[in-house]
Amino acid sequence: MPFRPMLPNPRLAALAALVLVLAACALIPFPAAPPTPTTAPPKPTAGAATALPTETAQPATPPASPTPTIPPTGTPDCVGAPGIGDPYFPALGNGGYDVQHYTLDLAVDMAASLLDATASIEAQATQELCQFNLDFHGFDIGAVTVNGQPASFAREPGELVVIPAETLGAGESFTVEVSYSGRPGEGVDRSAPQYSQGWQFYPGGALVAGEPTGASSWFPVNEHPEDKATYTFRIAVDSPFVVAANGTLAEAYQENGATTYVWEMTDPMAPYLTTVAIGDFVERRTTTAGGVTIRDYFAAGLAPEVTALFDRTPEMLDHFETLFGPYPFEVYGVVVHDLALNFALEAQTLAIFGRSFIGETVIAHELAHMWFGNSVTITRWQDIWLNEGFATYASVLWHEYADGREAADREIELYYDNMTRVNLLLGDPTPDNLFDPIVYQRGALTLHALRLRVGDEAFFDILRAYHARFRHANATTDDFIAVAEAVSGESLGAFFHAWLFEEPLPDIPEMGLSQSAPGG
């Protein structure tokens, strides 16, 4: 999720320790733990700390213990699994197909807070399919078709079960169309963190923030980051509302007093990164030195000092390109709602902010997610540190560039001091702790320790090679370790095992940091 909680813990506003961190060094609040999506497996028990193995004695990542969801015994082989098999959340996503593209046609009634919509989903069957599921909450279903033929369907909690008129063959491309209407949010826990609730109307506007499972609150979806797809959003609203969404604005046209905005996201995107923003927005366009267009949408009437906080975004993006490699999308930008949000979220190409949770640390964190989290996306939620640890460390790198190495070292020392009081496994934080501060801060410490071990040249070569290898794809912790070892030429199994899968905080001798003497 994002320092989203998007940055160093944008979402854990309730954590007193984190508040102190924010005050001390403009850290991003870490997000609160998201609600358990659908059905989560029992909370794993963190293993006891073990002695540091030799460099070759122990693999860095132990096998995940939960068992992926599979169809119940006796289910025909042609029934797609009701879960994609994530070790933490077996019921999330669905098996049997791979989505290629979503086209979402939405007529939005802002006065009544209603949607009248059609979702067209282009997919490829990965097995013979006589039945498959889509993740979906609420709404009245008008019709479901598969390849233009009416299909039978049923509703289960959080699921739309589709039975096509004809069985789909393995490898066959097919299109599912679902027409639906109603008020988004039915079946969604509105007491859950706001960044996880999906589509939300507010007076004068609407926002969409859905990590890890908010996408299914407003369209039928294979809701897991492993199934990335491209998107077309066609959103009709009464004038003078403005609509912003992921990607680029292909066209906007008026008809019968309404304006339809057509947004295209042509690079693969995980469902939790989708967003739509509706309101009275003012667009601001700038361009980086490298030629990347930045289009920001600011709520009309925001104080100039709020919008000015984003003035250095082009410089940030240029700097991150030198560290991580070319920016992976056609455009970037933010949407700032006129709301007192206590989080920020790295929606793909259009990061989400409120007027009250902004600062260079958070802005850098969300921007860095475009490389790590959005372009390179986790294969399983257990590896969330690959998103949040990387984005948190990117904010440290920004402070190093903007304020000097000493300022960055002070931030690292503060993280280290914070983490001496936390006992959780970074590489296996458990489903209830996806957005715990440890994921952000110990994740950043892990990368800094790696940098000090292999040296700056090898470290930044590792980051660039990792992004290049998994650009617009999915990766695991083991994938990152493999790249780090290949680029550095070192055996790093024991190093990563100590940082990721043992509770005691390893020393960082290069900085004089240890459990017994935090801060040197």
C-alpha positions in Angstrom: 0.0 0.0 0.0 1.1 3.3 0.1 3.7 5.7 2.7 -0.1 4.8 1.2 -0.5 4.0 4.0 1.5 4.9 1.6 4.7 5.9 2.9 6.5 5.1 5.8 3.2 4.3 7.3 0.8 6.7 6.1 -1.9 4.5 7.4 -1.0 3.9 10.9 -2.0 7.2 12.2 -2.9 5.7 15.5 0.6 4.6 16.3 2.1 7.0 18.9 5.6 6.0 18.1 5.0 6.7 14.4 3.6 10.1 15.2 6.8 10.8 17.0 8.7 9.7 14.0 6.7 11.9 11.7 7.2 14.9 13.9 10.9 14.2 14.2 11.8 13.6 10.6 8.8 14.1 8.4 8.3 10.4 8.2 5.2 9.1 6.5 2.8 7.5 8.9 2.5 3.8 8.5 -0.9 2.5 7.6 -3.1 0.7 10.0 -3.5 -2.9 9.3 -6.1 -3.4 6.6 -9.3 -5.4 7.2 -8.9 -9.1 6.5 -10.1 -9.6 3.0 -12.7 -12.2 2.4 -11.4 -15.2 4.4 -7.9 -15.0 5.7 -6.0 -18.0 6.9 -5.2 -18.3 10.6 -2.5 -15.9 11.7 0.9 -17.5 11.4 3.0 -17.7 14.5 6.4 -16.0 14.1 9.2 -18.4 14.4 11.8 -18.1 17.2 15.0 -16.4 16.3 17.7 -18.7 15.1 21.5 -18.5 15.0 23.0 -16.7 12.0 23.7 -19.4 9.4 26.7 -19.6 7.2 26.4 -17.8 3.9 25.3 -21.0 2.1 23.7 -23.0 4.8 20.2 -21.6 4.7 17.8 -20.3 2.0 16.7 -16.7 2.6 13.0 -17.4 2.2 11.4 -20.3 4.0 8.4 -21.9 2.2 5.0 -20.2 3.1 3.0 -22.4 5.5 -0.6 -21.6 4.6 -2.2 -23.8 1.9 -3.5 -22.1 -1.2 -7.2 -22.4 -1.9 -8.3 -25.1 -4.4 -11.7 -26.2 -5.4 -13.3 -28.6 -2.9 -13.0 -32.3 -3.3 -15.5 -33.5 -5.8 -15.7 -30.2 -7.8 -15.5 -30.8 -11.5 -12.1 -30.0 -13.0 -13.7 -27.3 -15.2 -14.6 -25.2 -12.1 -12.2 -22.3 -11.5 -10.8 -22.0 -8.0 -12.6 -19.4 -5.9 -9.2 -18.0 -4.8 -5.9 -17.4 -6.6 -3.9 -19.2 -3.9 -2.2 -16.3 -2.0 -0.7 -17.8 1.2 -2.0 -15.0 3.3 -5.4 -14.6 1.7 -6.4 -17.8 -0.1 -9.8 -16.5 -1.0 -8.6 -13.4 -2.7 -8.6 -13.4 -6.5 -9.8 -16.4 -8.6 -8.3 -19.2 -10.5 -8.9 -20.5 -14.0 -8.3 -17.4 -16.1 -6.0 -14.4 -16.6 -7.5 -11.0 -17.2 -6.0 -9.0 -20.1 -8.2 -5.8 -20.1 -11.0 -4.2 -18.2 -13.4 -1.7 -19.8 -15.5 0.1 -17.2 -18.4 2.2 -18.4 -19.8 4.2 -15.4 -22.7 6.7 -15.3 -22.3 8.4 -12.0 -25.2 10.1 -10.3 -23.4 12.4 -7.9 -26.5 13.7 -6.2 -27.9 10.3 -5.4 -24.5 8.6 -4.9 -25.3 5.9 -7.4 -23.6 4.1 -10.2 -25.1 2.6 -13.4 -22.3 0.5 -14.9 -21.2 -2.1 -17.4 -17.9 -3.9 -16.9 -16.4 -5.7 -19.9 -13.6 -8.1 -19.0 -11.3 -9.6 -21.6 -9.5 -12.7 -20.3 -7.8 -15.9 -21.3 -8.8 -19.3 -19.8 -5.8 -21.1 -18.1 -7.9 -24.3 -17.9 -11.1 -25.7 -19.2 -13.8 -23.5 -17.6 -17.5 -24.3 -17.0 -17.7 -22.0 -14.0 -15.6 -19.2 -12.6 -15.7 -16.4 -10.0 -15.2 -12.7 -10.0 -14.7 -10.7 -6.8 -17.6 -8.3 -6.4 -19.5 -6.7 -3.5 -23.1 -5.4 -3.6 -25.0 -3.9 -6.6 -28.0 -5.2 -8.5 -26.9 -7.3 -11.4 -28.8 -6.6 -14.6 -27.2 -9.2 -16.9 -24.1 -11.3 -17.4 -22.9 -12.5 -20.8 -19.9 -14.6 -21.9 -18.8 -14.1 -25.5 -22.1 -12.3 -26.1 -24.2 -15.2 -24.9 -26.3 -14.9 -21.7 -24.7 -16.7 -18.8 -26.1 -18.0 -15.5 -24.8 -16.4 -12.4 -25.1 -16.6 -8.6 -24.0 -14.3 -5.7 -22.0 -15.4 -2.8 -20.4 -13.2 -0.1 -17.9 -11.1 -2.0 -18.2 -13.2 -5.2 -20.0 -13.3 -8.5 -20.2 -16.9 -9.8 -20.5 -17.1 -13.5 -21.6 -20.2 -15.5 -21.1 -19.7 -19.2 -23.5 -21.2 -21.7 -20.7 -23.1 -23.3 -17.6 -24.5 -21.6 -14.5 -22.4 -22.4 -11.4 -24.3 -23.6 -8.0 -24.0 -22.0 -6.1 -21.1 -23.7 -9.4 -19.7 -25.1 -9.8 -15.9 -25.1 -13.2 -14.8 -23.9 -15.1 -11.7 -22.8 -17.4 -11.4 -19.8 -19.8 -8.4 -19.6 -21.6 -7.6 -16.4 -24.2 -4.8 -16.2 -25.0 -3.6 -12.7 -26.3 -0.6 -10.7 -26.6 0.6 -7.2 -24.7 2.4 -4.4 -21.0 1.3 -4.0 -20.0 0.1 -0.6 -22.6 -2.5 0.1 -20.9 -5.4 1.9 -17.8 -3.3 2.6 -16.8 -2.7 6.2 -17.0 1.1 6.5 -15.3 0.9 9.9 -12.2 -0.4 8.1 -9.3 2.0 7.2 -10.5 4.5 4.6 -7.6 3.6 2.2 -9.1 0.1 1.9 -12.8 0.9 1.3 -12.8 1.4 -2.5 -15.3 3.8 -4.0 -16.4 6.6 -1.5 -18.7 9.5 -2.2 -18.2 12.6 -0.2 -20.0 16.1 -0.3 -19.0 17.5 -3.7 -16.9 14.6 -4.8 -15.8 10.9 -4.9 -12.6 9.1 -4.4 -11.4 5.5 -4.9 -8.7 4.1 -2.6 -8.7 0.3 -2.3 -5.6 -1.4 -0.9 -5.7 -4.3 -0.6 -9.2 -5.1 -1.6 -11.3 -2.1 -2.5 -11.6 -2.6 -6.2 -14.4 -5.1 -5.8 -16.5 -2.5 -4.1 -17.2 -0.9 -7.5 -16.5 -3.4 -10.3 -16.2 -7.1 -10.8 -12.6 -8.1 -10.8 -9.9 -10.7 -10.3 -8.8 -9.0 -7.1 -5.2 -10.0 -6.6 -2.0 -8.1 -7.6 -0.7 -11.2 -9.4 -3.4 -10.7 -12.1 -2.4 -7.3 -13.7 -4.3 -6.0 -16.7 -4.8 -2.8 -18.7 -7.8 -0.6 -18.3 -10.2 1.7 -20.1 -12.4 4.0 -17.9 -15.4 5.7 -19.5 -17.0 7.8 -16.8 -20.0 10.0 -17.4 -20.9 12.7 -14.8 -23.0 15.9 -14.8 -21.1 19.0 -15.7 -19.2 20.7 -14.2 -17.7 17.8 -12.3 -14.2 16.8 -13.4 -13.0 13.2 -13.6 -9.4 12.0 -13.2 -8.3 8.4 -13.3 -5.3 6.2 -14.0 -3.3 6.7 -17.2 -3.9 9.3 -19.9 -7.1 11.2 -20.8 -7.9 9.9 -24.3 -11.0 12.1 -24.8 -13.8 14.0 -23.1 -17.1 14.8 -24.7 -20.4 16.3 -23.7 -23.8 14.8 -24.3 -27.2 15.6 -22.8 -25.7 17.8 -20.1 -23.1 15.2 -19.0 -19.4 14.9 -19.7 -17.9 11.6 -20.4 -14.2 11.2 -19.6 -12.3 8.4 -21.3 -9.1 7.4 -19.5 -6.7 4.7 -20.8 -4.2 2.8 -18.6 -2.1 1.0 -21.3 0.4 -0.6 -18.9 -0.5 -3.5 -16.7 -2.0 -2.5 -13.3 -2.9 -4.4 -10.2 -6.6 -3.9 -9.1 -5.7 -2.2 -5.8 -4.0 0.5 -7.7 -7.1 1.7 -9.7 -8.5 5.0 -8.8 -11.2 7.5 -9.9 -11.5 11.0 -8.6 -14.5 13.2 -9.2 -14.9 16.7 -8.0 -14.2 20.3 -8.7 -10.5 20.0 -9.7 -8.0 22.3 -11.3 -5.4 20.6 -13.5 -1.8 21.6 -13.4 0.7 20.3 -16.0 4.5 20.3 -15.8 7.2 18.3 -17.5 10.4 16.7 -16.1 13.8 17.4 -17.6 13.6 13.9 -19.0 10.3 14.6 -20.8 7.8 12.9 -18.5 4.4 14.7 -18.3 3.1 15.4 -14.8 -0.6 16.2 -14.6 -1.8 17.1 -11.1 -5.4 17.5 -10.1 -5.9 19.9 -7.2 -9.3 20.5 -5.5 -10.4 24.0 -6.3 -9.7 26.4 -3.5 -6.8 24.5 -1.9 -4.4 26.9 -0.3 -1.4 27.8 -2.4 1.0 26.5 0.2 -0.6 23.0 -0.2 -0.2 22.9 -4.0 3.3 24.3 -3.6 4.4 21.2 -1.7 4.3 19.4 -5.1 6.6 21.9 -6.9 9.6 19.6 -6.6 8.0 16.5 -8.1 9.6 16.9 -11.5 13.0 17.1 -9.8 12.2 14.1 -7.6 11.2 12.1 -10.7 14.4 13.0 -12.5 16.5 12.1 -9.5 14.8 8.7 -9.0 15.4 7.9 -12.7 19.2 8.2 -12.0 18.8 5.7 -9.1 16.1 3.3 -10.3 16.2 3.5 -14.1 13.7 5.1 -16.5 10.3 6.0 -15.2 8.1 3.1 -16.2 4.9 4.9 -17.3 3.8 7.5 -19.8 2.7 10.1 -17.2 2.6 10.8 -13.5 0.7 13.0 -11.2 -1.3 13.3 -8.0 -4.9 14.1 -7.1 -5.4 16.1 -4.0 -9.0 15.9 -2.6 -10.3 18.7 -0.4 -10.5 16.2 2.5 -8.5 15.7 5.7 -7.3 12.3 4.8 -4.8 10.6 7.1 -3.2 8.5 4.4 -1.7 8.8 0.9 -1.9 6.0 -1.7 0.2 5.2 -4.7 -2.6 4.7 -7.3 -0.8 4.0 -10.6 0.2 7.2 -12.3 -2.2 9.2 -10.0 -1.2 9.1 -6.4 -4.0 10.0 -3.9 -3.6 12.7 -1.3 -5.8 14.8 1.0 -5.1 18.4 1.9 -3.7 17.4 5.4 -1.3 14.5 4.8 1.4 16.0 2.6 5.1 16.5 2.9 8.3 15.8 0.9 8.7 12.4 2.6 5.2 11.2 1.6 5.4 12.7 -1.8 8.7 10.9 -2.5 7.4 7.7 -1.0 4.4 7.6 -3.3 6.4 8.6 -6.4 8.9 5.8 -5.7 6.0 3.3 -5.7 5.7 3.8 -9.4 8.8 1.7 -9.8 8.5 -0.5 -6.7 4.9 -1.7 -6.2 3.2 -0.5 -9.4 5.6 -1.4 -12.2 7.3 -4.3 -10.2 4.3 -5.7 -8.3 4.4 -8.3 -5.5 3.3 -11.8 -6.4 1.9 -12.4 -2.9 1.0 -10.1 -0.1 3.5 -11.7 2.3 6.2 -9.8 0.3 4.7 -6.4 1.0 8.1 -5.1 2.2 9.2 -5.1 -1.5 6.6 -2.3 -1.9 6.8 -0.3 1.4 10.4 -0.9 2.4 11.6 0.2 -1.0 9.4 3.3 -1.1 10.4 4.2 2.4 14.1 3.9 1.6 13.5 6.0 -1.5 12.3 8.9 0.7 15.6 8.5 2.6 17.5 8.7 -0.7 15.5 11.9 -1.6 16.5 13.5 1.7 20.1 12.4 1.1 20.0 14.2 -2.3 18.1 17.3 -1.0 19.6 17.7 2.5 22.8 15.8 2.5 24.1 12.4 3.7 24.1 13.4 7.4 20.3 14.1 7.2 19.7 10.7 5.7 21.9 9.0 8.3 19.9 10.6 11.1 16.7 9.2 9.5 18.3 5.8 9.4 19.4 6.1 13.0 15.8 7.0 14.0 14.4 4.0 12.1 16.9 1.8 13.8 16.0 3.1 17.2 12.3 2.6 16.5 12.8 -1.0 15.3 14.7 -2.1 18.4 11.3 -2.1 20.1 9.4 -4.1 17.4 9.3 -7.9 17.2 7.9 -9.0 13.9 9.3 -10.9 10.9 9.7 -8.5 8.0 9.5 -11.3 5.4 6.5 -12.9 7.1 4.6 -10.1 8.9 1.3 -12.0 9.0 -2.0 -10.9 7.4 -2.9 -8.6 10.3 0.4 -6.6 10.0 0.8 -5.9 6.3 1.1 -2.2 7.0 2.9 -2.3 10.3 5.7 0.2 10.8 8.2 -2.7 10.6 7.3 -3.3 7.0 8.3 0.3 6.2 11.1 1.1 8.5 12.9 -2.3 8.9 12.4 -2.7 5.1 14.3 0.5 4.6 17.0 -0.5 7.0 17.4 -3.8 5.2 18.1 -1.9 1.9 20.5 0.5 3.6 22.4 -2.4 5.3 22.6 -4.1 1.8 23.9 -0.8 0.4 26.6 -0.6 3.0 27.6 -4.2 2.5 27.9 -4.3 -1.3 28.8 -0.6 -1.9 27.0 2.1 -3.7 27.8 1.1 -7.2 26.6 -2.5 -6.8 23.6 -1.4 -4.7 22.2 0.9 -7.3 23.0 -1.5 -10.0 20.9 -4.0 -8.1 17.9 -1.7 -7.9 18.1 -0.8 -11.6 18.5 -4.5 -12.6 15.6 -5.6 -10.3 13.3 -3.0 -11.9 14.4 -3.8 -15.4 14.0 -7.5 -14.9 10.5 -7.3 -13.5 9.2 -4.2 -15.1 5.4 -4.4 -15.5 5.4 -7.9 -14.0 5.4 -9.5 -10.6 8.2 -10.5 -8.2 8.9 -12.2 -4.9 11.4 -11.7 -2.2 13.4 -14.6 -3.7 13.5 -12.8 -7.0 15.0 -9.7 -5.5 17.6 -11.8 -3.6 18.5 -13.6 -6.8 19.1 -10.3 -8.6 21.1 -8.9 -5.6 23.4 -12.0 -5.6 23.8 -12.0 -9.4 24.7 -8.3 -9.6 26.9 -8.1 -6.5 28.6 -11.5 -7.0 28.1 -12.2 -3.3 26.2 -15.0 -1.5 23.6 -13.1 0.5 21.4 -15.8 1.9 22.4 -15.4 5.5 22.3 -11.6 5.3 18.7 -11.6 4.0 17.6 -14.3 6.4 18.8 -12.3 9.4 17.0 -9.2 8.2 13.8 -10.8 6.9 13.2 -14.0 8.9 14.7 -13.4 12.3 13.2 -11.1 15.0 16.4 -9.7 16.5 17.4 -6.5 14.7 20.8 -7.1 13.0 23.7 -4.7 13.7 24.7 -2.2 11.1 28.4 -2.0 12.1 29.3 0.5 9.4 27.2 3.1 11.3 27.9 1.8 14.8 24.3 0.7 15.2 23.4 -2.3 17.3 20.6 -3.5 19.6 22.7 -2.7 22.6 23.7 0.7 21.3 21.0 2.2 19.1 22.0 5.4 17.4 25.7 4.5 17.8 
